[in-house]
C-alpha cells in the first residue's frame, strides 16, 4: 500500500538515490524512499530542515519562518500521522487577523475567501473599502464576463488584473494582495491565478462570470458536504514545540539515511543512458548513484541541469524569487498592546511601510504565553517582490526601521528586550501565469533522465505542498511505502 495516494509507475526502485537538498521536500523524499528499502544520501550545505527552523528566543522555542501548516490540504497532516505526531498538534488560539489601512488596524471581514468578499455587509462594516469601493464591488454581481477573464478551459491569467476588473482596486489593494500576495511574498499583478490560488481559479472557471457568487457557492458546497476546513474547523496546525519537531521526528524515522551536510553538489553527470549517475560535491567527494532527487530552489537546480537538460534548466532559471527578512521581538508587559484576540496584522503594499505582516506570537499560540513574564512576542516580516529595501539595511538599521513601522501600526511604548533577525534571500519563487504548464513540460523533458524534481519551485510554497512534491518524487522513482494506517 502506498502513502499519499501515490502508486508509482510500476518501476523497480533504484538501489541508491542522492537527494540534493535537506529542506522539508528533500527530507520527505528521503523518508519515503528509505521506507521503500532504497539507500539514500542527502546532501545539504546548510541546516537540515531548510526554512523550517525553531530556536530558543526569550526562553521559548519559536519558529524562525513558517510557524504552522495548512490543514485544508492533506499532505502535512498525513505525514504527521505516519510519524505519530498527529496527537501532538495544536492550532492557533487566536484565528482572526487585521489589516492596517490609512492609520487604522481593521479586522478582516467575515465571509471572505482568500480576500474575495462573499458577505458585502461584513465588508462594508470592516471599513477596509470606501463607499465608492463598496459600490464597485457590488456591481460585480451583474458585471458580464470580460474576454480576458479565465474561461472554463482557457489559459492561466495573472491574479491582480483579473480581480481588479471584477472587484475594483480597493478590494485588491486592501484584501487580496496582502492575503494572497503574502503566500509567495509576491505581487498579485504578476502571480498565476491557477498556481497560487487554485480555489479562486476554480471559481473563476465555474461558468458564472460573478466571482463573488462562485466563491459563495464553493463555500456553501463545502458546508453542505461537511468538507474539512469549514468555518468552525481549525485552518492551521503545528507540532507542540515548533515546526522543527516535524524535521527532528523525520530524521529519527530514517536512521539508515546518510546525511552529508556542510557541502553542496557542484555537478551531476549521466555518463550513459542506463549507467550510473555521478554526483560531485564541493568537498571533492564523488558519489556514484542510480538516481537523483533535486529538492533545491530553482536558481540552484538550474545550473546543475544546464548540460543534461538545457530546456529544463532555462525554465527553472526564468523563475524569479523574492527575499524576506523575519524579525522576532520580545517586549516587556506594556511595551506594546496588540489585540489579544487577533493572530496578527497584514500591511498592504499601498501603505508604503517596510513591514509586510506582523504575527502576534504570544496571542496566536497559547504555548508561548509565559505567566511569569506576561511579555509580548512578535514575529515581523519585511520584504516582498518588487520591494527589496530591507536588503540594503544592516541588522541594526533594519530593526530600527521595523520598530518605527511597529510604532505606527501598533504603538511601541518601550524598546524590545530581545531581537532576532533572520535573512532569507531568494527564498520565495514567483509563479508567473502559465507556471503549471511550464512545470509539467519541464518534468516531461526529464522523463528519460534518472533525475526528478521536488520543492517550492513546482506547485506551491507551503509546507504541505513541499512535502507532496517530495513524496511524488519518490513515487516517480518507483517507491511505494506503508502508511501507519495500513500497518494498523
C-alpha positions as CSV (number, residue, x, y, z in Angstrom):
1,X,0.0,0.0,0.0
2,X,1.4,3.4,-0.8
3,X,1.3,6.7,1.0
4,X,-0.3,10.0,-0.1
5,X,-2.4,8.2,-2.7
6,X,0.7,7.6,-4.9
7,X,1.1,4.4,-6.7
8,X,4.3,5.0,-8.6
9,X,4.6,3.9,-12.3
10,X,5.5,0.2,-11.9
11,X,9.2,0.9,-11.9
12,X,11.6,-1.0,-9.8
13,X,13.0,1.4,-7.2
14,X,16.7,2.2,-7.6
15,X,19.2,0.8,-5.2
16,X,20.6,4.2,-4.2
17,X,19.4,7.8,-4.6
18,X,21.1,11.1,-3.9
19,X,18.7,13.7,-2.6
20,X,20.1,17.2,-3.2
21,X,18.6,19.5,-0.6
22,X,17.7,18.8,3.0
23,X,14.6,21.0,3.3
24,X,11.2,19.5,4.1
25,X,10.7,18.4,0.4
26,X,14.1,16.6,0.3
27,X,13.5,15.0,3.7
28,X,10.1,13.8,2.7
29,X,11.5,12.3,-0.4
30,X,14.3,10.6,1.6
31,X,11.9,9.3,4.1
32,X,9.6,7.7,1.6
33,X,12.5,6.3,-0.4
34,X,14.0,4.8,2.7
35,X,10.7,3.2,3.6
36,X,10.8,1.5,0.2
37,X,14.2,0.0,1.0
38,X,16.3,2.4,-1.0
39,X,19.7,3.5,0.2
40,X,19.6,7.3,0.4
41,X,22.3,10.0,0.7
42,X,21.1,13.6,1.4
43,X,23.4,16.5,0.6
44,X,22.7,19.8,2.3
45,X,25.1,22.8,2.5
46,X,23.2,24.4,5.4
47,X,20.9,23.3,8.2
48,X,18.7,20.3,7.7
49,X,15.1,21.4,7.6
50,X,15.8,24.3,5.3
51,X,13.4,27.2,6.2
52,X,11.8,25.0,8.9
53,X,13.9,26.1,11.9
54,X,12.9,26.6,15.5
55,X,15.3,28.1,18.0
56,X,15.2,29.4,21.6
57,X,14.1,33.0,21.9
58,X,13.1,34.8,25.1
59,X,13.4,31.3,26.8
60,X,10.9,29.6,24.4
61,X,11.2,27.6,21.2
62,X,10.0,30.0,18.5
63,X,9.9,29.3,14.7
64,X,12.2,31.3,12.5
65,X,9.9,31.2,9.5
66,X,6.8,29.2,9.0
67,X,5.0,28.5,12.3
68,X,2.2,26.2,11.1
69,X,1.0,24.2,8.1
70,X,-2.4,24.4,6.3
71,X,-4.9,21.7,7.1
72,X,-7.1,22.3,4.0
73,X,-4.8,20.0,2.0
74,X,-3.8,16.6,3.4
75,X,-0.1,16.1,2.9
76,X,1.5,17.6,6.0
77,X,-1.2,16.1,8.3
78,X,-0.8,12.7,6.7
79,X,2.9,12.8,7.2
80,X,2.4,13.8,10.9
81,X,0.1,10.8,11.2
82,X,2.8,8.4,9.8
83,X,5.4,10.0,12.2
84,X,3.0,9.6,15.1
85,X,2.9,13.3,15.6
86,X,-0.8,13.8,15.0
87,X,-1.6,13.6,18.7
88,X,0.8,16.4,19.4
89,X,-0.6,19.0,17.1
90,X,-2.0,22.3,18.2
91,X,-3.8,25.1,16.4
92,X,-3.7,28.9,16.9
93,X,-5.6,30.2,19.9
94,X,-6.4,33.4,18.0
95,X,-7.6,33.0,14.5
96,X,-8.8,36.4,13.4
97,X,-6.5,38.9,11.7
98,X,-6.3,42.6,11.0
99,X,-5.3,44.8,8.1
100,X,-3.6,48.1,8.6
101,X,-5.1,50.7,6.3
102,X,-4.9,54.5,6.5
103,X,-3.5,54.5,10.0
104,X,-6.1,52.1,11.5
105,X,-6.0,48.3,12.2
106,X,-9.2,46.8,10.9
107,X,-10.4,43.2,11.3
108,X,-10.6,41.0,8.2
109,X,-14.3,40.8,7.3
110,X,-16.2,37.5,7.8
111,X,-17.2,35.7,4.6
112,X,-14.1,36.4,2.5
113,X,-12.4,33.6,0.6
114,X,-8.7,34.5,0.0
115,X,-9.8,38.1,0.1
116,X,-12.8,37.8,-2.3
117,X,-15.8,39.1,-0.3
118,X,-18.9,36.9,-0.2
119,X,-20.6,38.9,2.6
120,X,-20.8,42.5,1.3
121,X,-22.4,43.8,4.6
122,X,-19.4,42.5,6.5
123,X,-17.0,44.1,4.1
124,X,-18.8,47.4,4.4
125,X,-18.7,47.2,8.3
126,X,-14.9,46.5,8.1
127,X,-14.1,49.9,6.8
128,X,-11.4,48.5,4.5
129,X,-13.0,49.9,1.4
130,X,-14.7,53.3,0.8
131,X,-18.4,53.8,-0.1
132,X,-17.3,54.2,-3.7
133,X,-15.3,51.0,-3.4
134,X,-18.4,49.2,-2.0
135,X,-20.4,50.4,-4.9
136,X,-17.8,49.0,-7.3
137,X,-17.7,45.6,-5.5
138,X,-21.5,45.3,-5.5
139,X,-21.5,45.9,-9.3
140,X,-19.5,42.8,-9.7
141,X,-22.6,40.6,-9.3
142,X,-24.0,42.0,-12.6
143,X,-20.8,42.5,-14.4
144,X,-20.5,40.5,-17.6
145,X,-17.5,38.4,-18.4
146,X,-14.5,40.1,-20.0
147,X,-12.8,38.4,-22.9
148,X,-9.6,38.4,-20.8
149,X,-11.2,36.6,-17.9
150,X,-10.5,32.9,-17.3
151,X,-12.9,30.6,-19.2
152,X,-13.8,27.1,-18.4
153,X,-10.8,25.7,-20.5
154,X,-8.9,28.9,-21.2
155,X,-5.3,29.9,-20.4
156,X,-4.0,30.9,-17.0
157,X,-4.1,34.6,-16.1
158,X,-2.5,36.9,-13.5
159,X,-4.4,37.3,-10.3
160,X,-4.3,41.1,-10.0
161,X,-5.5,42.3,-13.3
162,X,-8.4,39.8,-13.4
163,X,-9.6,40.6,-9.9
164,X,-9.3,44.4,-10.4
165,X,-11.6,44.0,-13.4
166,X,-14.1,42.1,-11.4
167,X,-13.9,43.7,-7.9
168,X,-12.1,47.1,-8.3
169,X,-8.8,48.4,-6.9
170,X,-9.7,48.8,-3.3
171,X,-10.5,45.2,-2.6
172,X,-7.4,44.0,-4.4
173,X,-5.1,46.5,-2.6
174,X,-6.5,46.1,0.9
175,X,-7.6,42.5,1.0
176,X,-6.5,40.2,-1.9
177,X,-2.9,41.5,-2.4
178,X,-1.9,41.4,1.3
179,X,-3.6,38.0,1.8
180,X,-2.7,36.2,-1.5
181,X,0.5,38.1,-2.3
182,X,1.7,37.2,1.2
183,X,1.6,33.5,0.3
184,X,4.6,33.9,-2.1
185,X,5.8,37.3,-0.7
186,X,4.8,38.4,-4.1
187,X,2.8,40.9,-6.2
188,X,-0.5,39.7,-7.4
189,X,0.0,41.8,-10.5
190,X,2.3,39.1,-11.8
191,X,1.3,35.9,-10.0
192,X,-0.6,33.0,-11.6
193,X,-4.2,32.5,-10.6
194,X,-4.1,28.7,-11.2
195,X,-0.7,28.1,-9.4
196,X,-1.1,30.4,-6.4
197,X,-4.9,30.2,-5.6
198,X,-6.5,27.2,-7.3
199,X,-9.7,27.8,-5.3
200,X,-10.2,31.1,-6.9
201,X,-9.1,29.7,-10.3
202,X,-11.8,27.0,-10.0
203,X,-14.4,29.7,-9.1
204,X,-13.3,31.8,-12.0
205,X,-13.9,28.9,-14.4
206,X,-17.3,27.9,-12.9
207,X,-19.2,29.3,-15.9
208,X,-20.7,32.1,-13.7
209,X,-19.0,35.4,-14.6
210,X,-19.5,36.6,-11.0
211,X,-16.6,35.6,-8.9
212,X,-18.5,36.6,-5.7
213,X,-21.3,34.2,-6.5
214,X,-18.9,31.4,-7.5
215,X,-16.9,31.7,-4.3
216,X,-20.1,31.8,-2.2
217,X,-21.3,28.6,-4.0
218,X,-18.0,27.0,-3.2
219,X,-18.3,27.8,0.5
220,X,-21.9,26.6,0.6
221,X,-21.0,23.3,-1.1
222,X,-18.2,22.8,1.4
223,X,-20.5,23.4,4.4
224,X,-23.2,21.1,2.9
225,X,-20.9,18.2,2.3
226,X,-19.0,18.6,5.6
227,X,-15.7,19.2,3.8
228,X,-12.8,19.7,6.2
229,X,-12.0,23.3,6.7
230,X,-15.5,24.6,7.4
231,X,-15.9,27.9,9.2
232,X,-15.6,26.3,12.7
233,X,-12.7,24.0,11.8
234,X,-9.0,24.9,12.5
235,X,-7.2,26.2,9.5
236,X,-3.6,25.6,10.6
237,X,-1.7,23.3,12.9
238,X,1.8,22.9,14.2
239,X,3.6,20.4,16.5
240,X,3.9,21.4,20.1
241,X,7.4,22.9,20.4
242,X,7.6,24.3,16.9
243,X,7.9,23.2,13.3
244,X,11.4,21.8,13.8
245,X,9.7,19.0,15.6
246,X,8.5,17.7,12.2
247,X,12.1,17.8,10.9
248,X,13.6,16.2,14.0
249,X,10.9,13.4,14.0
250,X,11.5,12.8,10.3
251,X,15.2,12.4,11.0
252,X,14.5,10.0,13.8
253,X,12.5,7.8,11.5
254,X,15.3,7.3,9.0
255,X,18.4,6.2,10.8
256,X,19.8,4.4,7.8
257,X,19.9,7.6,5.6
258,X,23.3,9.1,5.1
259,X,23.5,12.9,5.6
260,X,26.3,15.0,4.1
261,X,26.0,18.5,5.5
262,X,28.2,21.5,5.0
263,X,28.9,20.7,1.3
264,X,27.0,21.3,-1.9
265,X,26.6,19.5,-5.2
266,X,28.7,21.1,-7.9
267,X,27.8,18.8,-10.9
268,X,25.6,15.9,-11.9
269,X,26.7,13.7,-14.8
270,X,24.9,10.8,-16.5
271,X,27.7,9.1,-18.5
272,X,25.4,6.7,-20.3
273,X,21.7,6.4,-20.7
274,X,21.5,3.4,-18.4
275,X,24.7,3.9,-16.5
276,X,25.3,5.3,-13.0
277,X,24.8,8.9,-12.2
278,X,27.9,10.7,-10.9
279,X,27.4,13.5,-8.3
280,X,30.4,15.7,-7.4
281,X,30.4,17.6,-4.2
282,X,32.2,20.8,-3.2
283,X,34.5,18.9,-0.8
284,X,35.8,16.9,-3.7
285,X,33.8,13.7,-3.0
286,X,32.2,11.9,-5.9
287,X,29.0,9.8,-5.3
288,X,28.0,7.1,-7.8
289,X,24.3,6.6,-7.6
290,X,21.3,5.4,-9.6
291,X,19.1,8.4,-9.4
292,X,18.9,12.0,-8.1
293,X,16.1,14.0,-6.5
294,X,16.8,17.7,-6.9
295,X,15.0,19.3,-4.0
296,X,16.6,22.7,-4.1
297,X,15.5,26.2,-5.2
298,X,15.0,26.8,-8.9
299,X,18.1,29.1,-9.1
300,X,20.2,26.3,-7.6
301,X,18.8,23.5,-9.7
302,X,19.1,25.4,-13.0
303,X,22.9,25.3,-13.3
304,X,23.1,21.7,-12.2
305,X,20.8,20.8,-15.2
306,X,22.4,23.1,-17.7
307,X,24.3,20.4,-19.6
308,X,22.0,17.5,-19.1
309,X,18.7,19.2,-19.8
310,X,19.2,22.7,-21.2
311,X,15.4,23.4,-21.7
312,X,14.5,22.4,-18.2
313,X,17.4,24.4,-16.9
314,X,16.3,27.5,-18.8
315,X,12.7,27.1,-17.4
316,X,14.0,27.0,-13.8
317,X,16.4,29.9,-14.4
318,X,13.5,32.1,-15.5
319,X,11.6,31.7,-12.2
320,X,12.0,34.9,-10.2
321,X,12.3,35.0,-6.5
322,X,11.6,37.4,-3.6
323,X,13.7,37.9,-0.5
324,X,12.4,38.4,3.0
325,X,13.7,39.2,6.5
326,X,11.9,37.9,9.6
327,X,12.4,39.7,12.9
328,X,11.3,38.2,16.2
329,X,11.0,40.8,19.0
330,X,10.2,40.5,22.7
331,X,8.6,43.3,24.7
332,X,8.0,43.6,28.5
333,X,4.4,43.9,29.5
334,X,3.1,47.3,28.5
335,X,5.8,47.7,25.8
336,X,3.1,47.4,23.2
337,X,-0.5,46.3,23.1
338,X,-1.6,44.2,20.2
339,X,-5.2,43.0,20.3
340,X,-5.1,39.7,22.3
341,X,-8.0,38.3,20.2
342,X,-6.1,38.7,17.0
343,X,-3.4,36.5,15.5
344,X,-1.7,39.2,13.5
345,X,-1.9,42.1,11.1
346,X,-1.3,42.5,7.4
347,X,0.2,45.6,5.9
348,X,-0.9,46.3,2.3
349,X,1.7,47.4,-0.3
350,X,0.0,50.7,-0.8
351,X,0.7,51.8,2.8
352,X,4.3,52.3,1.9
353,X,5.8,50.6,5.0
354,X,8.7,48.3,5.2
355,X,6.8,45.8,7.4
356,X,4.5,43.5,5.4
357,X,3.0,41.4,8.2
358,X,3.0,41.0,11.9
359,X,2.3,37.8,13.8
360,X,1.2,38.4,17.5
361,X,3.0,35.2,18.5
362,X,2.0,35.2,22.2
363,X,-1.6,35.8,21.3
364,X,-1.6,33.3,18.5
365,X,0.0,30.4,20.3
366,X,-1.1,29.6,23.9
367,X,2.1,27.6,24.3
368,X,4.2,30.7,24.0
369,X,2.5,32.6,26.8
370,X,4.6,32.8,30.0
371,X,2.5,33.8,33.0
372,X,5.7,34.6,35.0
373,X,6.7,37.2,32.4
374,X,3.5,38.3,30.7
375,X,5.6,39.6,27.9
376,X,4.7,40.1,24.2
377,X,6.5,38.4,21.4
378,X,6.0,39.5,17.7
379,X,7.2,37.9,14.5
380,X,7.5,40.6,11.8
381,X,8.1,40.1,8.1
382,X,9.8,42.6,5.8
383,X,10.3,42.3,2.1
384,X,8.2,41.2,-0.9
385,X,8.6,41.0,-4.7
386,X,9.4,44.4,-6.0
387,X,10.3,45.8,-2.6
388,X,13.9,44.9,-1.6
389,X,14.6,47.9,0.7
390,X,15.3,45.5,3.6
391,X,18.3,44.0,1.7
392,X,20.1,47.4,1.8
393,X,19.9,47.7,5.6
394,X,22.2,46.0,8.1
395,X,20.5,44.3,11.1
396,X,20.6,47.4,13.3
397,X,19.1,49.7,10.7
398,X,16.5,47.1,9.7
399,X,15.5,46.7,13.4
400,X,15.2,50.5,13.8
401,X,13.0,50.8,10.7
402,X,10.8,47.9,11.7
403,X,10.3,49.5,15.2
404,X,9.3,52.7,13.5
405,X,6.7,50.9,11.5
406,X,5.5,49.0,14.5
407,X,5.1,52.2,16.4
408,X,2.9,53.5,13.6
409,X,0.9,50.2,13.4
410,X,0.5,49.1,17.0
411,X,2.1,51.7,19.2
412,X,5.5,50.9,20.8
413,X,6.0,52.2,24.3
414,X,9.4,50.7,25.1
415,X,12.4,49.2,23.4
416,X,12.4,45.4,22.8
417,X,14.1,43.3,25.4
418,X,15.4,40.8,22.8
419,X,15.6,40.8,19.0
420,X,16.4,38.1,16.5
421,X,16.9,38.9,12.8
422,X,16.7,36.2,10.1
423,X,17.5,36.7,6.5
424,X,16.0,34.6,3.7
425,X,17.4,35.8,0.3
426,X,15.7,34.5,-2.9
427,X,13.5,32.3,-0.8
428,X,10.1,32.6,-2.4
429,X,9.6,31.6,-6.1
430,X,7.2,33.7,-8.1
431,X,4.7,31.7,-10.2
432,X,4.0,33.7,-13.3
433,X,0.9,32.9,-15.4
434,X,1.3,29.6,-17.2
435,X,3.6,28.3,-14.4
436,X,1.9,24.9,-14.0
437,X,2.0,24.2,-17.8
438,X,5.7,25.0,-17.8
439,X,6.4,22.8,-14.9
440,X,4.5,19.9,-16.5
441,X,6.6,20.3,-19.7
442,X,9.8,20.6,-17.6
443,X,9.0,17.3,-15.8
444,X,8.2,15.6,-19.1
445,X,11.5,16.7,-20.6
446,X,13.3,14.9,-17.7
447,X,11.5,11.7,-18.2
448,X,14.4,9.9,-19.9
449,X,16.9,11.0,-17.2
450,X,17.3,9.5,-13.7
451,X,16.5,12.9,-12.2
452,X,13.3,14.1,-10.6
453,X,12.5,17.5,-9.0
454,X,10.9,18.4,-5.7
455,X,10.4,21.6,-3.8
456,X,8.7,25.0,-3.7
457,X,9.6,25.8,-7.3
458,X,6.9,23.4,-8.5
459,X,3.4,23.6,-7.2
460,X,3.2,25.5,-4.0
461,X,5.4,27.2,-1.4
462,X,3.6,26.0,1.7
463,X,4.8,23.1,3.9
464,X,2.1,20.6,2.7
465,X,2.8,21.4,-1.0
466,X,6.6,20.9,-0.5
467,X,6.0,17.6,1.3
468,X,3.8,16.4,-1.5
469,X,6.5,17.2,-4.1
470,X,9.0,15.1,-2.2
471,X,6.6,12.2,-2.0
472,X,5.8,12.5,-5.7
473,X,9.5,12.4,-6.5
474,X,9.9,9.2,-4.5
475,X,6.9,7.7,-6.3
476,X,8.2,8.7,-9.7
477,X,11.3,6.7,-8.9
478,X,9.1,3.6,-8.2
479,X,9.0,3.9,-4.4
480,X,5.9,2.6,-2.5
481,X,5.6,2.8,1.2
482,X,3.3,1.6,4.0
483,X,1.3,4.2,5.9
484,X,0.6,4.0,9.6
485,X,-3.0,3.2,8.8
486,X,-2.0,0.3,6.5
487,X,0.2,-1.2,9.3
488,X,-2.5,-1.0,12.0
